[in-house]
Amino acid sequence: MRVYVDHNATTPLAPEVLAAMTPYLTERFGNPSSLHAWGQEARQALERARAAIAQALGAIDKDTIVFTAGGTEADNLALLGVAAAQQARGRHIVISAVEHHAVLHTAAYLARLGFEVTHLPVDAQGLLDPDEVRRAIRPETVLVSLMHANNETGVLFPIGRMGRICRERGVTLHTDAVQSFGKLPLDVDGLEVDLLSLSGHKIHGPKGIGALFVRRGTTMRPLIHGGTQERSRRAGTENVAAAVGLARAAELMLQGQEGEAKRLADLRDRLELTLMAALPGVLRNGHPTERLPHTTNLAFAGAEAESLVVALDLCGIGVSSGAACSSGSPEPSHVLAAMGLPRERVDGSIRFSLGRGTTPEEIDRVVEVLPPIVERMRRVNAGLTPAAGVRA
Amino acid sequence: MTLPLETDGRIAVAMSGGVDSAVAAALLARQGLPVVGITLRIWPSLRPTDPAQRFDSCCSPGSVEDARSVAQALGIPHYVLNYEAEFDREVIQYFTQAYLNGETPNPCVPCNSRLKFGSLLSRARGWGATRVATGHYGRVDRDPVTGRHRLRRAADPRKDQSYFLYGLTQDQLAACLFPVGHLEKAETRTIARELGLAVAEKPDSQEICFVPRDYRAYLRERAGAAIRPGVIRDTGGTAHGRHAGVAFYTVGQRRGLGIGSPQPLYVIDLDPATNEVIVGEDRELWTREVEVDRVNLIAVERLDAPQRVLAKIRYAHTPAPATAFPLAGDRVRLAFDDAQRAVAPGQAAVFYDANDPELVVGGGTILRQCKISH
């Protein structure tokens, strides 16, 4: 039995999504900018997809949606686009210390260009105090970018409260909602955000597509220059099939969203509780309730994350240590480090992220396989050599 | 051929991306053994300006790709593990510190004993593996009388790497496998060709895999602040000009001193305390006695009495007859029958049994000798 519990890294394409996309990869191949029937057909599909994404975010105006090549590009467009457009007003931006690298490294790039970047701290459970946002905003602040749900821990930031603070101060607020989109109800008006990033492949959609919600009136410049596609906010022939796929994937996520969240939260709790019952020295990283239903980040004392990932993979179980994008990086998880967790705990932490295909049997398999692996690692790390011939 | 194996556990094969470790993995996989390929990524993630991109050696980014494609061709699981920090700590820091101390390091020695058969072995045990295999040219066996795990020279004398493996403990030797150790290099390449492995014709890697071309430029980049110019003096105390830093010289070196003299002058000593490079004539380079520190014994548990050995003082050195005298602690004094030229402190001295020249008795690190008193 193979068990994939790394859905925050990526998800399999839903068959319904593939079915929705296929015509636009084959017979309906038109360029949405063309005048003729082929173009019109593609244009229609693209705009329907745009409307579906807007609707999924509670936005009335479909033109608030800009399709991008993924969540990372959406984050880049938000940060670089606002910074470029509003730098005359000020060159200060605020982010949190636990942002995804798409935001963190883009902010670092802006810092190299002369912007000042404030990194807001989080507490030991990964939560961010909205008062920190209030205190960080200055007259020259042009953008606050705070993620909705953390990709490593699943911890949620109270974006709505931060939105009100930013609105009061007249500062643009961006949220990276790549991990929460489709999994939790999202409403751009309730959250009071000006910009929101989302991605297709985290919700059983295709890779290579994402979107940025841009509230009307938000001053932003494009990153990609060329034609007038996406109302001149993102040049380049639109990826129609992927946009259609993204829209279909979003629709599927919204159907029975509440029930699925409950189902995944139950499976996740079962995973956590059974592991903690089977093994001493298992700690959960992140707030117990203020988090996504399908993500858990657990520290296994005396074990090492990268080795756990390998050992589990050899048993057919896919998990990750930290974010997939930073696997193999020498630095410990910046998210867990920002929570003030000791280095040994960070080094022994792995992330499980459940998804649509996750079954109770799969969870049972994980809790059957993992404890003996951890125990063996603890024995080895304590200097005890396992008897030759012992196999997992 | 079948390898003598009593393991039924998984075997982790350290795959550098070269032909030797590829064939090691292939030989084990061909026997139906449960093999998992591991590549240690010792380089920083690629950046456009990375010097690592400019050359191709063991464990460089291009080699990681080679290892991956070999594993795929063999149909074995393969993982690239990040060893950047550990490699830096255990190998590169040792390497630079040795040069700063006026010594000539053997970085492959700690890479083998601390990384491949140290941290990788213990990780592999964590995954349930019982062995770590590499593409080293060396052989291991067991003493039928004492039960000790022994290290022997490879079948191919020109490729023998036992010199770099002398630091392995009994536990490490019990767990290591060298599947190509009994092959001639040409046979290894033939097997690689037969198996259609893409790395079959890949050139042999350099001795120091992480130094692109010139170790001096590398040292300047890594530890430039700690390197200071100083005086070049001869053994009589006469100054002969200036040097760029003791780290840039090796005992026996003649070129690059930038000093004129009627007799050819060689580096005969490097003194980090006074930051002086000591030069002298060829005859002053010859030493009969060498003291060796941090000795690891393999064939025997203890050296209780002087033993006749064949001692090798650098990789390219032909082992020379000597007597090994045990000293206090983990030191040994080697008294060579004939004086040896340019013995460089920091290099490994590995001693082989005089009666069984294939057998590694043990080895250690050459200490700085008191040359000036000669």
Interface residues (C-beta under 8 A of the other chain):
Chain A: A303 E304 E306 S307 V310 A311 D313 L314 S327 G328 S329 P330 I373 R376 M377 V380 N381 T385 P386 A388 G389 V390 R391 A392
Chain B: E6 T7 D8 G9 R10 V36 R41 P44 S45 P77 Y79 V80 L81 N82 E84 A85 S122 R123 R125 G126 W127 G128 T130 D171
